[in-house]
Amino acid sequence: MQAGIALTVLLHILAYFVFVAVVALLDFNDSLRPILVLLFVGVLQLVYMLPAYLIAISRKRRLTARGLLIGATVTFLLNAACLGVSMAGIALGR
């Protein structure tokens, strides 16, 4: 299970650098970048976590697959909480 959580962290770090590079290349407005990051982290997470999970299942690595699910769930919940706090701050004008 620890291997799955470690793999989740590694995939998140890799995806972060790829996402930052793509956003920088697309030349978005500076005020739009943080909003894009908050909105698309969950969507991008599905792009790389679902195949990783399916590969782990197909190779009969059930504990790794479970660790991947735990890591993805924690990331999703943290992202939802951060998005909620950010949107509340925007709504309050802060």
N, C-alpha and C positions, 0 to 999 in steps of 0.2 A: 504494500500500500504506500510505503514511503517513496518508492520509485515512481509511482503515479503522481504523487504530489510534487516531487522534484521535477518530473517531466512537465507538469503543468506550469510550474514557475519558469522553467527554461523556455517553454513555448511562449509564455506571456512576455518574457524579456525580448525574445526574437521578434515577436509580433509588434511590440512597442517600437523597436528601431525601424522596422519596415514601414509601419504606419506613419511615424514621424518623417521618414524620407519621402513617402508618397505625398503627404500634406505639404511638405516644403517644396516639392517639385510642382505641385498643382497651383502654387502661388495664391492661396486663399488670403483673404483679408485677415490681419492679425487678430481682430476681435472675434472672428469666426472660428479660429482654430480650437480654442478650449471647448466650445460647444460641440464641434465635430467629434472631438475625442470622447466627450461624455456620452454622446448619442450613439456612437458606432462601436464602442468597446464591446458591448454585448453581442452585436451582430458579427463583428470580426472574430469574437471568441468562438462562435459556432463554426466558422470557416475552418479553423485549425483544430479545435477540440473534438468535434464530431468524428472526423477521420481518425484522429489519434485513438479515440475510444473504440471505434469499430475495428481498427487494426489490433488493438490489445485484446479485444474479445475474440477475434478470428484466430489469434495465436494462442488462445487459451490462457491468457495472463489475466485472470480474474481480479487478483489483488491490485495489479497495476491499473486495470480499468476502473476499479472502485476508487483508487486514489485520484485518477483523472476526474471522475465525477465529483468527488469531494472538493478538489481544487477548483473546478469550474463552478460549482455551486457557491463556494465562498467568494470567488471573484464576482459572480453575478450579484450576490447579495450586497457586497461592498459597493459595486457599481451603482446598484439601485439606490442605496442609501446616499451616496455622494451626489447622484443626479437629483434626488429629492431635495437635499440641502441646497444644492446650487440653484435649482429652479425656485425654491422658496426665497433665496437671497435675491434672485433676479426679480421675482414678483414683488418683493418688498422694496426694491430699488436700492439694494446695497451692493 
